[in-house]
Structure formats: C-alpha cells, structure tokens
Amino acid sequence: MLTVVVWWLWMEVIGLAALPLAFHFFGRLPDRGYAFARPLGLLLSSYVLWLGASLGLLRNSVGGMLFSLLVVAVGSLVLYRRGRARVDASPDAPTGSDPGLLDWLRANGRLVLAVELLFAGALALWALVRAYSPELTTAGGEKFMEIMYLNSIGRSDYFPPHDAWLSGYAISYYYFGYVMIAMLTRLSGLPAHLTFNVGIALLFALTCTGAFGLVYNLVKGFQKDAGHGTRRHRPIAWGFLGALLVAVLGNLEGFLETLYSARLVPEGFWRWLDIKDINLPFDPNLAPSLMPARSGWWWWRASRVIHDLDPAGNSMGVQPIDEFPG
C-alpha cells in the first residue's frame, strides 16, 4: 500500500509539472489536456534525464531526476505564460473567452475530480490484482529481463545503462520505457522488486485516463458543435465507458478461455472463431471448469489471437503478434 501511495504522490507532482504545458498545447480540446498531463510529464521528464545522461551532462541519480523534473516544470510554466501573454495581447480575443488555468480548474471541478478518481482507482485496483499474483515466473523470460533492466538502469550513472547479464557491456535493446519506471523507482526510494508490479498498475491507470480523455473530448466536442445539452450526452460518463472498453474489455481472450473451459458455448462456435488451442474439440479427459485447465501458458494465447492461414487454407506455423492491452 505504501508503494502505491508514494507512486501516486509522485505522479501527482509530475502531472502538475506538465499541466501548464498540456493546458497550452491542448488548448483546443474541451479538457485542455488535463487527462494527458501525467503521461506528458512522465515522458518529458524521463526524456530530459535520458538525453542528459546519454550526453554525459546529467547523472542518472535522484538529483538528476529532480533536475529533469524541474526543467519540465519551469519550461511548462514559461510556455504557458508566453501563451497567455499572446492571448491577452490579441485585439481579436473577446474578454474572458479563454480563461486561465486556475479559472478553468475552478470551472471544471467535476471533470478534474473524475480524472483524479479514475487514475487513483485504476492504480489501486491493478496494484491489488498484482498483489495476488506478484511473481514473475508465470510470465516467462521477458519479465526476468524487465526486472534486470530496472535494476541495471537504477545502478547506472550514465546511459546506455550497464547490462547485468553481460558484464562490461551496455544494454543493446530499446529501454526508454524502463527509464520511466526506473525514474519513479529511484524517486520513491523503494527497491525494484516492489515497484515492478506498481509500474504495471501505473501503465493500466495511464491507459484508463488516456482513453477517458480521448472519449471525453470527442463527445464534448460533438456536443458543442451540434449544440446539444449536457444531459443528453454526459461526456464524463462516456469517458468512463471509453476507459472500461479500452483498458478492461479490450482483451476478451481470457473471457473466451473461461467460456471454452466451462463448455458454455458449442464446439461449432470455437471452430468458427478459430483461435488456436480453443478451436479444437473439448478434451473428454478434462472436466468443465471456470478456470482454464488446458496445459501450457493458456493466457499467452491473448498475444496471438489471429490464426493465420496459407493460400491453401492450412494453418501457418507462426502466428502474427497482436499483443494485448497492458
């Protein structure tokens, strides 16, 4: 719980640092970029750290991370003030047509509260899910690699980071995404084996708020252009639905596995759907169960749901990688 709270606090700081910048650059959106401030702040502060450490200008340390965050906050505020100065100096802009950041926050308290509750709730929910399954072994070798990346990046003064599996060499793989999680790990003062799963929860929470912001802006923009009242479309409710559809219902393969294992749908349906491993007749040696009982990494099938066929209609040996939402 402490790890989740600390990460939430740091993401609040990072989001606030980039909020003036988001407000300025997403000024044409109904939410003024509020839902995108956190990922924007994390992206920019991590990029400043990565660039500085790659050029030898910054150390990959807590001090370097705080400096990177300060650069983003100052740059964000400067660009916002310059933008406000241009708006105020424009003779064509009606008085009060474009409120400042603080005025906008006061006028849009429901939206702000919705985004904050969604982010905090999604972060806590997925951290709870991972708390019941925190191990790395069931996910195969990639997560072993990822925990190595977090530890290696955290112990490297400059970039590219050292490769813990090949002494004397640097990591020869794309690693910027791990810099983001490693940065929050160092700032929180907690070890990587505790923050690894909270990092996964953070990706889930940012996906939720990003989807919320996208759908909210689409509905609110349509509502404004069409001249409909707020009660008819309720953009905040549609935003929550968008987050649910993208982050939770975007991957139904686990649900399909349960239906298949419980034998609640006839075999003909599975032949028609044609997802490998569940397009076969039911195994008479296995009893119906709500928990998928077939051998192997059944959950990995979600990354290969497309069953590719050759021109003769035969199954291809290698299926395209479609992956699944984080």
C-alpha positions as CSV (number, residue, x, y, z in Angstrom):
1,M,0.0,0.0,0.0
2,L,2.8,2.4,0.9
3,T,4.4,1.8,-2.5
4,V,1.2,2.7,-4.3
5,V,0.6,5.8,-2.3
6,V,4.2,7.0,-2.9
7,W,3.9,6.4,-6.6
8,W,0.5,8.2,-6.7
9,L,2.0,11.2,-5.0
10,W,5.0,11.4,-7.4
11,M,2.6,11.1,-10.4
12,E,0.6,14.0,-9.0
13,V,3.8,16.1,-8.8
14,I,4.8,15.0,-12.3
15,G,1.3,15.7,-13.7
16,L,1.2,19.2,-12.1
17,A,4.7,20.0,-13.5
18,A,3.4,19.4,-17.0
19,L,-0.2,20.7,-16.6
20,P,0.5,24.3,-17.7
21,L,2.2,22.9,-20.9
22,A,-0.7,20.5,-21.5
23,F,-3.2,23.3,-21.0
24,H,-1.3,25.4,-23.5
25,F,-0.7,22.8,-26.3
26,F,-4.1,21.1,-26.0
27,G,-5.9,24.4,-25.7
28,R,-8.4,23.4,-28.5
29,L,-9.6,20.3,-26.6
30,P,-12.5,20.6,-24.3
31,D,-10.5,19.1,-21.4
32,R,-7.5,21.3,-22.2
33,G,-5.2,18.3,-22.0
34,Y,-5.9,17.7,-18.3
35,A,-6.2,13.9,-18.7
36,F,-2.9,13.8,-20.6
37,A,-0.8,15.9,-18.2
38,R,0.6,12.9,-16.3
39,P,1.9,10.8,-19.2
40,L,3.2,14.0,-20.8
41,G,5.1,15.0,-17.6
42,L,6.5,11.5,-17.2
43,L,7.5,11.3,-20.9
44,L,9.2,14.7,-20.9
45,S,11.0,14.5,-17.5
46,S,12.3,11.0,-18.4
47,Y,13.4,12.2,-21.8
48,V,15.4,15.1,-20.3
49,L,17.0,12.7,-17.9
50,W,17.8,10.2,-20.7
51,L,19.2,12.8,-23.0
52,G,21.3,14.4,-20.3
53,A,22.6,11.1,-19.0
54,S,23.3,9.9,-22.6
55,L,25.3,13.1,-23.4
56,G,27.2,13.0,-20.0
57,L,25.5,16.2,-18.9
58,L,23.4,14.7,-16.1
59,R,23.9,11.8,-13.8
60,N,21.2,9.1,-13.5
61,S,20.7,9.9,-9.9
62,V,17.9,11.3,-7.7
63,G,19.4,14.7,-8.1
64,G,19.5,14.3,-11.9
65,M,15.9,13.2,-11.9
66,L,14.7,16.1,-9.7
67,F,16.6,18.5,-12.0
68,S,14.9,16.9,-15.1
69,L,11.5,17.4,-13.4
70,L,12.4,21.0,-12.5
71,V,13.4,21.6,-16.2
72,V,10.0,20.3,-17.3
73,A,8.1,22.4,-14.7
74,V,9.9,25.6,-15.5
75,G,9.7,25.1,-19.2
76,S,6.0,24.3,-18.9
77,L,5.3,27.4,-16.9
78,V,7.3,29.6,-19.2
79,L,5.5,28.4,-22.3
80,Y,2.1,28.7,-20.6
81,R,2.8,32.3,-19.6
82,R,4.0,33.2,-23.0
83,G,0.9,31.7,-24.5
84,R,-1.3,33.6,-22.0
85,A,0.5,36.8,-22.9
86,R,-0.2,36.4,-26.6
87,V,-3.9,35.7,-25.8
88,D,-4.2,38.8,-23.6
89,A,-2.4,41.0,-26.1
90,S,-4.6,39.8,-29.1
91,P,-7.1,42.5,-30.0
92,D,-9.5,40.0,-31.6
93,A,-10.0,37.8,-28.5
94,P,-13.2,38.6,-26.6
95,T,-12.7,39.3,-22.9
96,G,-13.0,36.2,-20.8
97,S,-13.2,33.9,-23.8
98,D,-10.1,31.9,-22.8
99,P,-9.8,31.5,-19.0
100,G,-6.5,30.9,-17.4
101,L,-5.5,27.6,-15.9
102,L,-6.7,28.3,-12.3
103,D,-10.0,29.7,-13.5
104,W,-10.5,26.7,-15.8
105,L,-9.8,24.3,-13.0
106,R,-12.4,26.0,-10.8
107,A,-15.0,25.9,-13.6
108,N,-14.4,22.3,-14.4
109,G,-14.2,20.7,-11.0
110,R,-16.3,17.7,-11.9
111,L,-14.0,16.8,-14.8
112,V,-10.9,17.2,-12.6
113,L,-12.5,15.1,-9.9
114,A,-13.5,12.4,-12.4
115,V,-9.9,12.1,-13.8
116,E,-8.3,12.1,-10.4
117,L,-10.7,9.4,-9.1
118,L,-10.2,7.3,-12.2
119,F,-6.4,7.5,-12.0
120,A,-6.3,6.7,-8.3
121,G,-8.9,4.0,-8.5
122,A,-7.3,2.3,-11.5
123,L,-3.9,2.4,-9.9
124,A,-5.1,0.9,-6.7
125,L,-7.2,-1.7,-8.4
126,W,-4.5,-3.1,-10.6
127,A,-2.0,-2.9,-7.8
128,L,-4.4,-5.1,-5.8
129,V,-4.7,-7.5,-8.7
130,R,-0.9,-7.8,-9.0
131,A,-0.7,-8.2,-5.2
132,Y,-2.5,-11.5,-5.6
133,S,-0.1,-12.6,-8.4
134,P,3.2,-10.7,-7.9
135,E,5.5,-13.4,-9.1
136,L,7.5,-13.1,-12.4
137,T,7.9,-16.8,-13.1
138,T,4.5,-17.3,-14.7
139,A,5.1,-14.7,-17.4
140,G,8.2,-16.2,-18.9
141,G,11.6,-14.8,-19.7
142,E,10.6,-11.3,-20.7
143,K,9.7,-10.2,-17.2
144,F,13.0,-11.6,-15.9
145,M,14.6,-9.3,-18.5
146,E,12.5,-6.4,-17.4
147,I,13.4,-6.7,-13.7
148,M,17.0,-6.8,-14.8
149,Y,16.5,-3.7,-16.8
150,L,15.1,-1.8,-13.9
151,N,17.9,-2.8,-11.6
152,S,20.6,-2.1,-14.2
153,I,19.2,1.3,-15.1
154,G,18.9,2.2,-11.4
155,R,22.6,1.3,-10.9
156,S,24.0,3.1,-14.0
157,D,25.3,6.6,-13.6
158,Y,25.0,7.3,-17.4
159,F,23.3,5.9,-20.4
160,P,23.3,3.5,-22.1
161,P,22.9,1.5,-18.9
162,H,25.0,-1.5,-18.0
163,D,23.8,-4.9,-18.9
164,A,23.7,-7.0,-15.7
165,W,23.7,-10.2,-17.8
166,L,26.8,-9.3,-19.8
167,S,29.4,-7.7,-17.6
168,G,31.3,-4.8,-19.3
169,Y,28.7,-4.2,-21.9
170,A,25.7,-1.9,-22.2
171,I,22.1,-2.9,-22.8
172,S,21.6,-3.4,-26.5
173,Y,17.8,-3.2,-26.6
174,Y,15.3,-0.4,-26.5
175,Y,15.0,0.6,-22.9
176,F,13.5,4.1,-22.7
177,G,10.2,2.8,-21.3
178,Y,12.1,1.2,-18.4
179,V,13.8,4.6,-17.8
180,M,10.4,6.0,-16.9
181,I,9.7,3.2,-14.4
182,A,13.2,3.3,-13.0
183,M,13.0,7.0,-12.5
184,L,9.9,6.6,-10.4
185,T,11.5,3.7,-8.6
186,R,14.5,5.9,-7.6
187,L,12.4,8.8,-6.6
188,S,10.2,6.6,-4.4
189,G,13.2,5.2,-2.7
190,L,11.9,1.7,-2.9
191,P,13.5,-1.3,-4.5
192,A,12.6,-2.5,-8.0
193,H,11.2,-5.8,-6.8
194,L,8.5,-3.8,-5.0
195,T,7.9,-1.2,-7.7
196,F,7.8,-3.6,-10.6
197,N,4.2,-4.5,-10.2
198,V,3.2,-1.0,-9.3
199,G,4.7,0.1,-12.6
200,I,2.4,-2.3,-14.3
201,A,-0.5,-0.8,-12.4
202,L,0.6,2.7,-13.4
203,L,0.5,1.7,-17.1
204,F,-3.0,0.5,-16.6
205,A,-4.1,3.7,-14.8
206,L,-2.5,5.9,-17.5
207,T,-4.3,3.8,-20.2
208,C,-7.6,4.4,-18.4
209,T,-7.1,8.2,-18.1
210,G,-5.8,8.5,-21.6
211,A,-8.9,6.6,-23.0
212,F,-11.1,8.7,-20.8
213,G,-9.6,11.9,-22.1
214,L,-9.9,10.8,-25.7
215,V,-13.6,9.8,-25.5
216,Y,-14.5,12.8,-23.3
217,N,-13.0,15.2,-25.8
218,L,-14.8,13.5,-28.7
219,V,-18.2,13.6,-27.1
220,K,-17.8,17.0,-25.6
221,G,-16.6,18.4,-28.9
222,F,-19.5,16.8,-30.8
223,Q,-21.9,18.1,-28.2
224,K,-20.6,21.6,-28.6
225,D,-20.6,21.5,-32.4
226,A,-24.1,20.0,-32.6
227,G,-25.5,22.3,-29.9
228,H,-26.9,19.5,-27.7
229,G,-27.3,20.0,-24.0
230,T,-25.1,18.3,-21.4
231,R,-27.7,16.0,-20.1
232,R,-28.2,14.3,-23.4
233,H,-24.6,13.2,-23.9
234,R,-22.9,13.3,-20.5
235,P,-19.3,13.3,-21.7
236,I,-17.8,12.3,-18.4
237,A,-19.9,9.1,-18.3
238,W,-18.9,8.3,-21.9
239,G,-15.3,8.9,-20.9
240,F,-15.6,6.3,-18.1
241,L,-17.1,3.9,-20.6
242,G,-14.2,4.5,-23.0
243,A,-11.7,3.7,-20.3
244,L,-13.6,0.5,-19.5
245,L,-13.8,-0.6,-23.1
246,V,-10.1,0.1,-23.8
247,A,-8.4,-1.0,-20.6
248,V,-10.6,-3.8,-19.4
249,L,-12.8,-5.1,-22.3
250,G,-10.2,-4.5,-25.0
251,N,-8.9,-8.0,-24.4
252,L,-11.6,-10.7,-24.2
253,E,-9.4,-13.7,-24.8
254,G,-9.4,-14.6,-21.1
255,F,-13.2,-14.4,-21.0
256,L,-13.3,-16.7,-24.1
257,E,-10.9,-19.1,-22.4
258,T,-13.3,-19.4,-19.5
259,L,-16.3,-20.0,-21.8
260,Y,-14.3,-22.7,-23.6
261,S,-13.1,-24.4,-20.4
262,A,-16.6,-24.3,-18.9
263,R,-18.1,-25.6,-22.2
264,L,-20.8,-23.0,-22.2
265,V,-20.7,-22.5,-25.9
266,P,-21.0,-25.3,-28.6
267,E,-17.8,-26.5,-30.4
268,G,-19.0,-25.1,-33.7
269,F,-18.6,-21.6,-32.3
270,W,-15.0,-22.2,-31.4
271,R,-14.3,-23.7,-34.9
272,W,-15.8,-20.5,-36.4
273,L,-13.9,-18.2,-34.1
274,D,-10.7,-20.1,-35.0
275,I,-8.3,-19.0,-32.2
276,K,-5.6,-21.7,-31.9
277,D,-5.8,-24.1,-29.0
278,I,-9.5,-23.3,-28.3
279,N,-10.7,-24.2,-31.9
280,L,-10.4,-27.9,-31.0
281,P,-13.0,-30.4,-29.7
282,F,-13.4,-30.4,-26.0
283,D,-11.0,-32.7,-24.2
284,P,-13.0,-35.6,-22.7
285,N,-10.3,-36.1,-20.1
286,L,-10.9,-32.7,-18.6
287,A,-14.0,-31.8,-16.5
288,P,-15.7,-28.4,-17.3
289,S,-14.2,-25.7,-15.2
290,L,-14.5,-21.9,-14.9
291,M,-10.7,-21.8,-14.7
292,P,-8.9,-22.6,-18.0
293,A,-7.5,-26.1,-17.4
294,R,-5.6,-26.8,-20.7
295,S,-1.9,-27.2,-20.3
296,G,0.7,-24.6,-21.2
297,W,0.6,-20.9,-21.0
298,W,-3.1,-20.6,-21.9
299,W,-3.1,-16.9,-21.1
300,W,-0.4,-16.2,-23.6
301,R,-2.8,-17.0,-26.4
302,A,-4.1,-13.4,-26.0
303,S,-1.0,-12.2,-27.8
304,R,-1.6,-14.5,-30.8
305,V,-5.4,-14.5,-31.3
306,I,-5.0,-14.1,-35.1
307,H,-4.9,-17.6,-36.7
308,D,-3.0,-17.0,-39.9
309,L,-3.6,-19.4,-42.9
310,D,-1.7,-20.0,-46.0
311,P,-3.3,-19.7,-49.5
312,A,-4.3,-23.4,-49.3
313,G,-6.1,-22.9,-46.0
314,N,-3.6,-24.6,-43.9
315,S,-2.5,-23.3,-40.5
316,M,0.7,-21.3,-40.5
317,G,3.3,-22.4,-38.1
318,V,4.0,-18.8,-36.7
319,Q,1.1,-16.5,-35.8
320,P,1.3,-12.7,-36.1
321,I,2.0,-11.0,-32.8
322,D,-1.0,-8.8,-31.9
323,E,-0.2,-8.5,-28.2
324,F,-2.8,-7.4,-25.7
325,P,-3.5,-4.2,-23.7
326,G,-1.0,-3.5,-21.0
